[in-house]
Amino acid sequence: MKIFPFRYHLETSPLYPLFLLDAFLSHRTRHRLFHLLNFILLIFFLIFLAAWFSPLWSALATVVAWFQPRLPEITGATLIFLALWLAVYLLEAFFRQRYFSVRTAAGPSFDAGRILFNTPESDLVIALLTAPAGVKWLIRLGLTLEQGAEFLAARRPKKISLPFEPKLLNSLPSFVGSLVDSQADFAKWLLEFDVKRAEAVGAAQWVETLTEAEREAERWWTKEHLAHHPGLAKDWAYGESYLLNQYSLDLLTAPETRGRPAGAIWYQAAVEQLETILGRSREANALVVGAASAPLEVVYELAALIRTGRIVPALEAKHPKLLRTAIFLSRFKERQGLESELVKIFNEVEKSGNTILILDDLPSFATHAAALGADLEQLLDPYLSSRRIQVIALAETDAYQRTLATNRAWQARFEVVSVEDSAGQTIEARLFETAEKIERRHRGQITFTYQAVVALADLGEQFAGGESAFDQALDFLTEIGPWAAAARSFKIGRAEALKFVSQKLKVPLGAISAAEQEKLLNLEKNLHDRVIGQDQATVAVASALRRSRAGVRNLKRPLGSFLFLGPTGVGKTEMAKALAAVFFDDEERLLRLDMSEYTGPDALKRLIGSFATGEPGVLAKLLREQPYGVLLLDEFEKTDPAVRNLFLQILDEGFFADMRGERVNARNILFIATSNAGAPLIWDLVGAGQHLLEVKKVIIDSLIKHNILPPELLNRFDQVVIFNPLGEAESRAVARLLLTKLADRLKERGLGFQITESVVEQVAKRGADKQFGARPMTRFIQDQLEEPVARALIQGTLKSGAEFSFDDKLQLAVKN
């Protein structure tokens, strides 16, 4: 074998004997050989067993008589296979002992070192793509072996000799990353398949993590693995809790904890803080506060540590039991029954001596108990101060701030453990584990690519509603498996992930089709067909929607947010309708709230809901029923200041919490707030010959000066758009547009309405109004044109198939 620069680093590594062993007899070969020898030895064992019992069973004696003369040869063969079995077993034992004892030491990782050890060439890219780990890496990127072979066929004749750097041996991800950085043709080849550096390195990390998990699963002798088998008589010294069991879930046996892989702890800091609090001699009570399902995940992880024996000694024999407070509360309609049952439960917990009681939603529990007249704080206080009881209460962040943060009684008995919802890399890591389990469940018939899992994690963040981003992404990941199997899509890549979520949520995602491309590029024109004379508004909105669809907007904010300022009747509302029809292909996608109706002290409760009455909020209900579309906020300046503060959060973060503290997603909504505030100033500026785009700051400063809208709220909008008052030319264009709509409606009735310039001029002059803009034109057309047509249809002077027009005095003229 040719000596390469990295050979010295491999030979001085503590893993070098394992490289030699793996080159002689690979891990997979050892396992297959071991299972084969197990089967052969089992056959021989059955033969000897049959020979031993043959004197007791005549039928068996007949069979044994056949191989009785060959028993010496069978015995010899058995010993040979037993020796082979022992040799393979010892080789595997040596590999495991050596690997797990030195894998944390300085030196190369096994996967990266094995790639270099087995390569007969100096081209490390070829070494990667021909190694077993490299093949897995290609598959996780959605690339085929044929595509890799084509690249190698073009690269091999060049006989590239790459410079060696010791960091190549650190890990498989660093190996891949270094090659992408140093080899332009390799990076270019990956980009041809839309594989970027971060994805290449991430896929390598996933492959290495899966391989490490497989090896860890074989490490049966560790405490973590042995702890999966429950000990004997651990609970005999403790009491039972029969009543509590009716309302609770034992987390030691729950699927949520038993399904977790060994060592999978995502909330390490919070769990360690819980261990410290629960290990106290008294007042060992914790209040876990976090977003959505994060607090529940923390107690699941604590229970998994207890179940696997990886907990502090003081908690080894504990039973964490989750009291499902909603089920408990549903049993009672009066205070006495609730208090009596709750006291019995806490007495059971105190007497059992080994129960950690977990209250799944303390804010809701306390509020509903109070509604029945029960004082939960006073009732539980003696137990929370006891030495023989440990309580963990869970609370979602917003609900905690509203109900518990200022309550001194609860604060005195509970120590708060704050936990943030898992995000970014943590969500992806958990999804990778789940994806691998789904693959096994489908027996390898489907394969997830790295890009697909990352895309689902991003979509979970983008479309998370009442649940956490991880829960939403997990739902996508769980449901996409059966969808792909039904569609016979065996490789789930980014395109398949986007297609599935797009179909599920009825939201455009993924590649932009030719028809959609044309629509996006011609948005201004299509909007101009419906909205007359508002070029600035049309360009601003069209640009925002193109950015959104192209994926370059901030996904943690709404689809877009605009404040339309201008006199009434100039097209602000029509622009919102046009957007719903043109961009969302359905005017029904337009949601509308008249904000002048939300001016009183109860305005905020009417929008997000009232916890006291249980009434759902109008805004929360609207966005849950239709999470993708346009939301028009009419007369926005008239709403209550508390409502404006709500929109400060919505426009900045893209979500808010309803009355139950559940998250409402607004990140896929285009917000359009309209206001007539500043209309007199706009008229004055236009009358003075000012261009509104040039004096926009003057108009906005006027709104701030007169306390109409606060500056912090104005800054939250993507853009404040000033709508121009309509001039004579614009009025005629609007009149023609409204008359064309009337002609289209009449055409459906079989009537031909011929629009003349005279009629357009009459509608524009007599229908328009300086104060109310084009809005009176609609009423003018109804009174002066539609009414005569309706009367003629009833009288029979105008029949289906007829053509008609109006003269200069707007008299109906039917053509023969």
C-alpha positions in Angstrom: 0.0 0.0 0.0 1.3 3.4 -0.9 2.3 5.6 2.0 0.2 8.7 2.4 0.7 11.7 4.7 -2.1 10.7 7.0 -0.8 7.1 7.6 1.4 8.3 10.5 -1.6 9.9 12.2 -3.6 6.7 11.8 -0.8 4.4 13.1 -0.3 6.4 16.2 -4.0 6.5 17.0 -5.4 4.3 19.8 -8.0 3.2 17.3 -5.4 1.8 14.9 -5.9 -1.8 16.0 -9.6 -1.4 15.3 -8.8 -0.1 11.8 -6.8 -3.2 11.2 -9.5 -5.5 12.5 -12.2 -3.7 10.5 -10.1 -4.0 7.3 -9.7 -7.8 8.0 -13.3 -8.5 9.2 -15.7 -5.6 9.1 -18.3 -4.9 11.8 -21.2 -6.1 9.5 -19.3 -9.2 8.5 -18.6 -10.1 12.1 -22.3 -9.7 13.0 -23.5 -11.8 10.1 -20.9 -14.5 10.8 -21.8 -14.5 14.4 -25.5 -15.0 13.7 -24.7 -17.8 11.2 -22.5 -19.6 13.7 -25.2 -19.2 16.3 -27.6 -21.0 14.0 -25.2 -23.8 13.1 -24.4 -24.4 16.8 -28.1 -24.5 17.6 -28.6 -27.3 15.0 -25.7 -29.2 16.5 -27.1 -28.7 20.0 -30.5 -30.1 18.9 -28.8 -33.1 17.4 -27.0 -33.9 20.7 -30.2 -33.2 22.6 -32.1 -35.7 20.4 -29.3 -38.3 20.9 -29.5 -37.8 24.7 -33.3 -38.3 24.9 -33.6 -40.9 22.2 -33.8 -43.9 24.6 -37.0 -42.3 26.1 -38.8 -41.9 22.8 -38.9 -44.6 20.2 -39.8 -42.3 17.3 -36.9 -40.1 18.1 -34.6 -43.1 18.3 -35.4 -44.0 14.7 -34.3 -40.5 13.6 -31.1 -40.6 15.7 -30.2 -44.0 14.3 -29.6 -42.2 11.0 -26.8 -39.9 12.2 -25.6 -42.1 15.1 -22.6 -43.5 13.1 -21.6 -39.9 12.2 -21.6 -38.6 15.8 -17.8 -38.4 16.1 -17.6 -36.3 12.9 -20.5 -34.1 14.2 -18.7 -33.7 17.5 -15.6 -32.5 15.7 -17.5 -30.1 13.5 -19.2 -28.7 16.6 -16.0 -28.0 18.3 -14.6 -26.3 15.2 -17.6 -24.1 14.8 -17.6 -23.4 18.6 -14.0 -22.3 18.2 -14.9 -20.1 15.3 -17.8 -18.7 17.3 -15.6 -17.9 20.2 -13.0 -16.3 18.0 -15.6 -14.0 16.4 -17.1 -13.3 19.8 -13.7 -12.3 21.2 -12.9 -10.1 18.2 -16.2 -8.3 18.7 -15.6 -8.0 22.4 -12.1 -6.6 21.8 -13.6 -4.1 19.3 -16.3 -2.9 21.7 -14.0 -2.7 24.7 -11.3 -0.8 22.8 -13.7 1.5 21.0 -15.7 2.6 24.0 -12.6 3.0 26.2 -10.6 5.3 23.8 -13.3 7.0 21.7 -13.1 10.2 23.8 -9.4 10.4 23.7 -7.5 12.7 21.4 -7.1 11.3 17.9 -9.2 10.5 14.9 -12.8 9.5 15.0 -13.4 5.9 13.9 -15.6 6.8 10.9 -13.2 9.4 9.5 -10.1 7.2 10.2 -11.7 4.2 8.6 -12.3 6.1 5.4 -8.6 7.1 5.2 -7.3 3.7 6.3 -9.1 1.9 3.5 -8.4 4.2 0.7 -5.8 3.0 -1.9 -5.7 6.5 -3.5 -4.5 9.9 -2.5 -7.7 11.6 -3.6 -9.7 12.0 -0.4 -12.9 12.8 -2.2 -12.8 9.4 -3.9 -12.0 7.9 -0.5 -15.2 9.5 0.9 -17.6 8.5 -1.9 -16.4 4.9 -2.0 -16.5 4.2 1.7 -19.6 2.7 3.4 -20.1 5.9 5.5 -19.8 8.0 2.3 -22.5 5.9 0.6 -24.8 6.5 3.6 -23.9 10.2 3.4 -24.9 10.3 -0.3 -28.3 8.7 0.4 -29.0 11.1 3.3 -28.4 14.0 0.8 -30.9 12.4 -1.7 -28.1 11.5 -4.2 -27.9 8.1 -5.9 -24.9 5.8 -6.2 -25.0 6.3 -9.9 -24.6 10.1 -9.6 -21.7 9.6 -7.3 -20.1 7.1 -9.7 -20.5 9.5 -12.6 -18.6 12.2 -10.7 -15.9 9.8 -9.7 -15.5 8.7 -13.3 -14.9 12.2 -14.4 -12.5 12.9 -11.4 -10.3 9.8 -11.4 -8.3 10.5 -14.5 -7.1 13.8 -13.0 -5.2 11.8 -10.3 -5.6 14.6 -7.7 -3.4 14.4 -4.6 -5.0 16.4 -1.8 -2.9 18.0 1.0 -3.5 16.3 4.4 -4.6 18.2 7.5 -5.0 16.5 10.9 -8.4 18.1 11.4 -9.7 15.8 8.7 -9.5 13.0 11.2 -11.5 14.7 13.9 -15.0 13.6 12.8 -16.9 12.7 9.7 -18.6 16.2 9.5 -15.2 17.9 9.7 -13.9 15.6 7.0 -16.7 16.5 4.7 -16.6 20.2 5.5 -12.8 20.3 4.8 -13.3 18.6 1.4 -16.1 21.0 0.4 -14.0 24.0 1.4 -10.8 22.8 -0.4 -12.3 21.1 -3.5 -14.1 23.6 -5.8 -15.2 20.9 -8.3 -16.6 18.8 -5.4 -18.5 21.8 -4.0 -19.8 22.7 -7.5 -21.0 19.1 -8.1 -23.0 19.2 -4.8 -24.5 22.6 -5.7 -25.7 21.1 -9.0 -28.1 19.1 -6.8 -28.8 22.1 -4.6 -26.7 20.7 -1.7 -25.0 23.5 0.2 -22.1 23.2 2.6 -24.2 23.3 5.7 -26.4 20.5 4.4 -23.4 18.4 3.4 -21.9 18.7 6.9 -25.3 18.2 8.6 -25.9 15.0 6.7 -22.5 13.7 7.7 -23.3 14.5 11.3 -26.5 12.6 11.0 -24.7 9.5 9.5 -22.1 9.6 12.3 -24.8 10.0 15.0 -26.8 7.0 13.6 -23.7 4.9 13.5 -22.7 5.9 17.1 -26.3 5.1 18.2 -26.0 1.6 16.7 -22.8 0.9 18.5 -24.1 2.3 21.7 -27.1 -0.1 21.5 -24.6 -3.0 21.5 -23.1 -1.8 24.8 -25.4 -4.0 26.9 -23.2 -4.1 29.9 -23.6 -0.4 30.9 -25.7 0.8 33.7 -28.0 2.7 31.4 -28.9 -0.4 29.4 -29.1 -2.7 32.4 -31.4 -0.2 34.1 -34.0 -0.9 31.4 -34.7 -4.1 33.4 -36.6 -3.1 36.6 -35.2 -4.2 39.9 -37.1 -6.5 42.3 -39.0 -5.3 45.4 -38.1 -1.6 45.0 -41.6 -0.5 45.8 -42.3 -2.9 48.7 -41.3 -0.4 51.3 -43.7 2.3 50.1 -47.5 2.8 50.2 -50.0 2.7 47.3 -52.0 5.5 45.8 -55.1 3.9 44.5 -57.2 7.1 44.3 -54.4 9.1 42.5 -54.0 6.4 40.0 -57.6 7.0 38.7 -56.7 10.5 37.6 -53.0 10.2 36.8 -50.4 8.7 34.4 -47.4 6.9 35.8 -44.5 8.3 33.8 -42.2 5.4 34.5 -44.4 3.2 32.3 -45.7 5.8 29.9 -44.8 5.5 26.2 -43.5 9.1 26.2 -40.7 8.0 28.5 -40.1 4.4 27.5 -39.7 5.4 23.8 -36.8 7.7 24.5 -33.3 6.6 23.4 -30.7 6.3 26.2 -28.9 9.5 26.8 -31.4 11.7 24.9 -31.7 14.7 27.1 -32.7 18.0 25.4 -33.4 20.1 28.5 -30.3 19.2 30.5 -30.1 22.5 32.5 -33.8 22.4 33.5 -33.6 18.7 34.5 -30.5 19.2 36.6 -32.2 22.1 38.4 -35.2 19.9 39.1 -33.0 17.2 40.5 -31.5 19.7 42.9 -34.9 21.0 44.1 -36.5 17.6 44.5 -33.5 16.4 46.5 -34.1 18.9 49.3 -35.3 17.7 52.8 -38.3 20.0 52.7 -40.4 22.3 50.4 -39.0 20.3 47.4 -41.5 21.8 45.0 -40.8 23.1 41.5 -42.8 25.2 39.0 -41.6 24.5 35.5 -42.4 27.4 33.2 -41.9 27.3 29.4 -43.5 27.7 26.0 -46.2 25.3 24.8 -45.2 21.6 25.6 -41.6 22.4 26.8 -42.5 22.0 30.6 -44.1 18.6 29.9 -41.0 17.5 28.0 -38.8 18.3 31.0 -40.8 16.0 33.3 -40.7 13.3 30.6 -36.9 13.5 30.6 -36.8 13.5 34.4 -39.0 10.3 34.4 -36.7 8.7 31.8 -33.7 9.3 33.9 -35.4 7.8 37.0 -36.5 4.8 34.9 -33.1 4.1 33.5 -31.3 4.6 36.8 -29.4 7.7 35.8 -30.8 9.9 38.5 -29.3 11.2 41.8 -29.7 8.5 44.6 -32.3 10.5 46.5 -34.7 10.1 43.5 -33.9 6.5 42.5 -37.1 4.8 43.8 -39.5 7.7 43.1 -42.6 7.4 40.9 -43.4 10.5 39.0 -47.2 10.6 38.4 -48.8 13.2 36.2 -52.2 14.4 37.6 -54.4 15.2 34.6 -56.1 18.2 36.1 -58.7 18.6 33.4 -60.0 15.0 33.9 -60.0 15.6 37.7 -61.9 18.9 37.5 -64.5 17.4 35.1 -65.7 15.1 37.9 -66.9 17.9 40.2 -69.6 20.6 40.0 -69.2 21.9 43.5 -66.5 23.1 45.9 -67.0 20.5 48.6 -66.5 17.5 46.4 -63.4 18.9 44.7 -61.7 19.9 48.0 -62.5 16.5 49.7 -61.1 14.4 46.8 -58.0 16.6 46.4 -57.2 16.3 50.1 -57.5 12.5 49.9 -55.1 12.5 46.9 -52.5 14.6 48.7 -52.8 12.4 51.8 -52.2 9.4 49.6 -49.1 11.0 48.1 -47.8 11.9 51.5 -48.3 8.4 52.9 -46.9 6.6 49.9 -43.5 8.2 50.4 -42.2 7.6 46.9 -44.5 9.7 44.7 -43.6 12.8 42.8 -46.9 14.5 42.0 -47.0 16.5 38.8 -49.8 19.0 38.2 -50.0 19.3 34.4 -51.4 22.9 34.2 -51.3 24.8 37.5 -52.7 28.2 36.2 -55.8 26.5 34.6 -56.2 24.2 37.7 -56.2 27.1 40.1 -58.5 29.3 38.0 -61.1 26.5 37.5 -61.0 25.6 41.1 -61.5 29.2 42.1 -64.6 29.3 39.7 -66.1 26.5 42.0 -65.2 28.6 45.1 -62.2 26.5 46.1 -59.1 28.3 47.4 -56.4 26.0 46.0 -53.5 28.0 47.5 -54.8 27.7 51.1 -55.9 24.1 50.6 -52.5 22.9 49.3 -50.2 25.0 51.5 -49.8 22.5 54.4 -48.8 19.8 51.9 -46.4 22.0 49.9 -44.6 22.8 53.2 -44.4 19.1 54.2 -41.2 17.1 54.3 -42.9 14.0 52.8 -44.2 15.4 49.6 -42.7 16.6 46.3 -44.7 18.5 43.8 -43.9 19.6 40.3 -46.3 22.1 38.7 -46.3 23.0 35.0 -47.2 26.3 33.4 -47.1 27.8 30.0 -45.2 31.1 30.0 -48.1 33.5 29.2 -50.5 31.8 31.6 -47.9 31.9 34.3 -47.3 35.6 33.8 -51.1 36.3 34.0 -52.1 34.2 37.0 -49.0 33.1 39.0 -46.2 35.5 38.6 -47.6 38.1 41.0 -49.1 35.6 43.5 -46.9 35.6 46.6 -48.4 32.4 48.0 -47.5 30.3 45.0 -44.1 32.0 44.7 -43.3 31.2 48.3 -44.0 27.4 47.9 -42.5 26.8 44.4 -39.1 27.4 43.0 -39.5 28.5 39.3 -37.6 26.5 36.7 -37.6 28.4 33.4 -37.2 26.4 30.3 -37.2 27.7 26.7 -38.9 25.7 24.0 -36.3 23.6 22.0 -35.4 25.4 18.8 -33.0 25.2 15.9 -30.5 22.4 16.2 -32.3 20.7 19.1 -35.6 20.4 17.1 -33.7 19.0 14.2 -31.8 16.5 16.3 -35.0 15.2 17.8 -36.6 15.0 14.4 -33.6 13.0 13.0 -34.2 10.4 15.7 -37.9 10.2 14.9 -37.2 10.0 11.2 -34.9 7.0 11.7 -37.7 5.3 13.8 -40.2 5.9 11.1 -37.9 4.3 8.5 -37.6 1.2 10.7 -41.3 1.1 11.1 -41.7 1.1 7.3 -39.0 -1.6 7.1 -36.7 0.6 5.0 -39.3 1.2 2.3 -38.9 5.0 2.8 -35.8 7.1 3.4 -35.7 10.6 4.7 -33.0 13.0 3.4 -31.3 15.5 5.6 -32.9 18.3 3.6 -36.4 16.9 4.2 -36.0 16.8 8.0 -34.5 20.3 8.1 -37.4 21.6 5.9 -40.0 20.0 8.2 -38.3 21.6 11.2 -38.4 25.0 9.5 -42.1 24.5 8.5 -42.9 23.5 12.1 -41.6 26.8 13.3 -43.4 28.7 10.5 -46.8 27.0 11.0 -46.7 26.3 14.7 -50.1 27.2 16.2 -51.4 26.1 19.7 -48.5 23.6 20.0 -44.8 24.1 20.0 -42.7 24.3 16.9 -41.3 20.8 17.7 -44.8 19.3 18.1 -45.9 20.8 14.8 -42.8 19.6 13.0 -43.3 16.2 14.6 -46.9 16.0 13.3 -45.6 16.7 9.8 -42.9 14.1 10.1 -45.3 11.4 11.5 -47.9 12.0 8.9 -45.6 12.2 5.9 -44.6 8.6 6.2 -48.0 7.1 5.3 -48.5 9.8 2.7 -45.2 8.9 1.0 -45.9 5.1 1.2 -49.3 5.7 -0.4 -47.8 7.8 -3.1 -45.0 5.2 -3.6 -42.5 7.9 -3.0 -39.7 5.9 -1.4 -37.2 8.8 -1.0 -38.6 11.8 1.0 -36.6 14.8 0.0 -37.1 18.5 0.5 -39.5 18.7 -2.5 -41.7 15.9 -1.1 -41.7 17.5 2.3 -42.9 20.9 0.9 -45.4 19.2 -1.3 -46.9 17.3 1.6 -47.2 20.4 3.9 -48.6 22.4 1.0 -51.3 19.9 0.4 -52.1 19.5 4.1 -52.3 23.2 4.8 -53.4 24.4 1.3 -50.5 26.9 1.2 -48.2 27.3 -1.8 -44.8 25.9 -1.0 -41.9 24.4 -2.9 -41.0 25.1 -6.5 -42.8 27.9 -8.2 -44.8 26.6 -11.2 -44.8 28.4 -14.5 -48.3 29.7 -13.9 -47.5 31.0 -10.5 -44.3 32.5 -11.8 -46.2 34.5 -14.3 -48.7 35.6 -11.7 -45.9 36.8 -9.3 -44.1 38.7 -12.0 -47.3 40.4 -13.2 -48.7 41.2 -9.7 -48.6 45.0 -10.3 -50.5 44.8 -13.6 -53.1 42.4 -12.1 -53.6 44.7 -9.1 -53.8 47.8 -11.4 -56.7 46.2 -13.2 -58.7 46.4 -9.9 -57.1 49.3 -8.0 -56.9 52.6 -9.9 -54.2 55.3 -9.5 -52.3 53.9 -6.5 -48.9 53.0 -7.9 -47.0 53.2 -4.7 -49.3 50.9 -2.8 -49.4 48.4 -5.7 -45.6 48.2 -6.0 -45.0 48.0 -2.2 -47.5 45.1 -1.7 -46.4 43.2 -4.8 -42.8 43.4 -3.8 -43.6 42.0 -0.3 -45.5 39.1 -1.7 -42.7 38.2 -4.1 -40.2 38.2 -1.3 -42.5 36.0 0.8 -43.0 33.4 -2.0 -39.4 33.4 -2.9 -38.5 32.5 0.7 -36.3 35.5 1.5 -38.6 37.1 4.1 -38.2 36.7 7.8 -40.3 33.6 8.5 -40.8 34.6 12.2 -42.9 37.6 11.2 -46.2 37.9 9.3 -46.3 37.4 5.5 -46.5 41.2 5.3 -47.9 44.1 7.2 -49.0 47.5 5.7 -50.7 50.6 7.0 -52.8 52.2 4.3 -53.4 55.9 5.0 -55.7 58.1 2.9 -59.1 59.6 2.4 -62.1 57.3 2.2 -63.1 55.8 -1.2 -59.6 55.9 -2.7 -59.1 52.1 -3.0 -57.6 50.9 0.4 -60.3 48.2 1.0 -60.3 47.4 -2.7 -56.6 46.7 -2.6 -57.1 44.1 0.1 -59.9 42.4 -1.9 -57.7 42.5 -5.0 -54.8 40.8 -3.1 -57.0 38.0 -1.9 -58.4 37.5 -5.4 -55.1 37.9 -7.3 -52.4 36.4 -5.0 -54.5 33.9 -3.0 -56.8 33.0 -6.0 -59.9 33.4 -3.8 -61.5 36.6 -2.5 -62.8 34.4 0.4 -59.2 34.4 1.7 -60.0 38.0 2.9 -60.7 38.2 6.6 -62.1 41.5 7.9 -62.3 43.2 11.3 -63.9 46.6 11.9 -61.5 47.9 14.5 -63.9 50.7 15.4 -65.9 48.1 17.2 -63.0 47.3 19.6 -62.7 50.5 21.5 -64.0 49.7 25.0 -62.2 48.1 28.0 -63.4 44.7 26.9 -61.9 45.1 23.4 -58.8 42.9 24.1 -60.9 40.1 25.6 -63.2 40.1 22.6 -60.2 39.6 20.3 -58.2 36.9 22.2 -61.0 35.5 24.4 -62.1 35.6 28.0 -60.8 33.0 30.4 -63.5 33.9 32.9 -66.4 33.3 30.5 -64.8 30.8 28.3 -65.7 32.8 25.2 -63.3 32.3 22.3 -61.7 35.5 20.9 -62.8 36.7 17.4 -59.2 37.2 16.2 -58.0 33.9 17.6 -60.9 32.0 16.0 -60.4 33.8 12.6 -56.7 32.9 12.4 -57.2 29.3 13.5 -59.9 28.7 11.0 -58.0 30.4 8.1 -54.3 30.7 8.9 -53.3 31.8 5.4 -54.7 34.9 3.7 -55.3 38.6 4.1 -56.6 40.2 7.3 -58.1 43.7 6.8 -58.2 45.9 9.9 -60.5 48.7 9.0 -60.3 52.0 10.8 -57.3 50.8 12.8 -56.6 54.1 14.5 -60.0 53.9 16.4 -59.2 50.8 18.4 -58.3 50.5 22.1 -54.7 51.1 23.1 -54.6 47.6 24.7 -55.5 46.1 21.2 -52.7 48.2 19.6 -50.2 46.7 22.1 -51.4 43.2 21.1 -50.6 44.1 17.5 -47.2 45.3 18.5 -46.4 41.6 19.3 -48.2 40.2 16.4 -46.5 42.3 13.8 -43.1 41.8 15.4 -43.2 38.0 16.3 -46.0 36.7 14.2 -48.0 35.1 17.0 -49.9 35.8 20.2 -51.5 33.8 23.0 -55.2 33.5 23.4 -57.2 33.5 26.7 -56.0 29.9 27.5 -52.4 30.8 26.9 -52.4 28.8 23.7 -50.4 30.1 20.8 -52.1 31.5 17.7 -50.0 31.6 14.6 -50.2 34.7 12.4 -47.0 34.2 10.4 -48.8 33.3 7.2 -51.2 36.3 7.2 -50.9 39.5 5.2 -52.0 42.3 7.6 -53.5 45.4 6.0 -54.6 48.1 8.5 -56.5 51.1 7.0 -57.0 54.5 8.4 -58.6 57.8 7.3 -56.5 59.6 9.9 -54.6 62.5 8.3 -57.0 62.7 5.4 -57.5 66.6 5.9 -53.7 67.0 5.8 -53.4 64.9 2.7 -56.0 67.0 1.0 -54.2 70.2 2.0 -50.9 68.9 0.7 -52.4 67.7 -2.6 -54.1 71.1 -3.0 -50.7 72.8 -2.4 -49.3 70.7 -5.3 -47.1 68.5 -3.0 -46.2 65.0 -4.1 -47.4 62.7 -1.3 -44.3 60.4 -1.6 -42.1 63.4 -0.8 -44.1 64.5 2.2 -44.8 61.1 3.7 -42.7 61.9 6.8 -44.8 65.0 7.4 -48.0 62.9 7.4 -46.6 60.3 9.7 -45.2 62.9 12.1 -48.7 64.4 12.2 -50.2 61.1 13.3 -47.6 60.8 16.1 -47.9 64.5 17.2 -51.7 64.2 17.6 -51.4 60.8 19.4 -53.4 59.0 16.7 -50.9 56.2 16.5 -47.7 55.6 18.5 -44.3 55.6 16.8 -43.4 52.1 18.0 -46.6 50.7 16.3 -45.9 52.6 13.1 -42.4 51.1 13.0 -43.7 47.6 13.2 -45.4 47.8 9.8 -43.3 46.7 6.8 -44.5 49.9 5.1 -46.8 52.9 5.6 -48.5 53.5 2.3 -50.1 56.8 1.4 -53.1 56.6 -0.9 -53.6 59.5 -3.3 -57.0 61.3 -3.6 -58.6 60.5 -6.9 -58.4 63.0 -9.7 -60.7 63.4 -12.7 -58.7 60.8 -14.7 -58.8 58.3 -11.9 -62.5 58.9 -11.3 -63.3 58.1 -14.9 -61.1 54.9 -14.7 -63.0 53.8 -11.6 -66.3 54.6 -13.2 -65.4 52.5 -16.3 -64.2 49.6 -14.0 -67.5 49.6 -12.0 -69.6 49.8 -15.2 -67.6 46.9 -16.7 -68.4 44.8 -13.6 -72.1 45.7 -14.1 -71.9 44.6 -17.7 -70.3 41.3 -16.8 -73.1 40.6 -14.3 -75.8 41.5 -16.8 -74.1 39.3 -19.4 -74.7 36.3 -17.2 -78.4 37.2 -17.4 -78.2 37.2 -21.2 -78.3 41.0 -21.5 -75.8 43.1 -23.5 -75.0 46.4 -21.9 -73.0 48.8 -24.1 -70.9 51.2 -22.2 -70.5 54.6 -23.8 -68.1 57.5 -23.0 -71.1 59.6 -22.1 -72.2 57.1 -19.3 -68.7 56.9 -18.0 -68.5 60.7 -17.8 -71.9 61.0 -16.1 -70.9 58.4 -13.4 -67.5 59.9 -12.8 -68.9 63.5 -12.4 -72.2 62.9 -10.6 -71.1 59.8 -8.6 -67.8 60.8 -7.3 -67.4 63.0 -4.2 -64.3 64.8 -2.9 -64.9 63.8 0.7 -66.0 60.2 0.1 -64.0 59.4 -3.0 -65.2 56.7 -5.4 -67.4 55.0 -2.9 -70.6 57.0 -3.8 -70.2 55.8 -7.4 -71.5 52.4 -6.5 -74.6 53.8 -5.0 -75.1 56.1 -8.0 -74.9 53.2 -10.4 -77.4 51.3 -8.3 -79.9 54.1 -8.2 -79.5 55.5 -11.8 -78.6 52.4 -13.8 -79.4 49.2 -12.1 -82.9 50.4 -10.9 -84.1 51.2 -14.5 -82.8 47.8 -15.8 -84.6 46.0 -13.0 -87.8 47.8 -13.6 -87.6 47.1 -17.4 -87.0 43.4 -16.7 -90.1 43.2 -14.5 -92.2 45.1 -17.0 -91.0 42.9 -19.9 -89.7 45.7 -22.0 -86.2 44.2 -21.6 -85.8 40.6 -22.2 -82.9 38.0 -22.3 -80.8 38.4 -25.5 -81.5 42.2 -25.8 -78.9 44.9 -26.0 -79.3 48.3 -24.4 -77.4 51.4 -23.4 -78.0 54.7 -21.6 -78.2 58.1 -23.3 -76.7 61.4 -22.2 -79.6 61.9 -19.7 -79.2 58.3 -18.4 -82.4 57.1 -20.0 -82.5 53.4 -20.9 -82.4 52.7 -24.6 -83.2 49.2 -25.8 -81.9 48.3 -29.3 -84.1 46.3 -31.6 
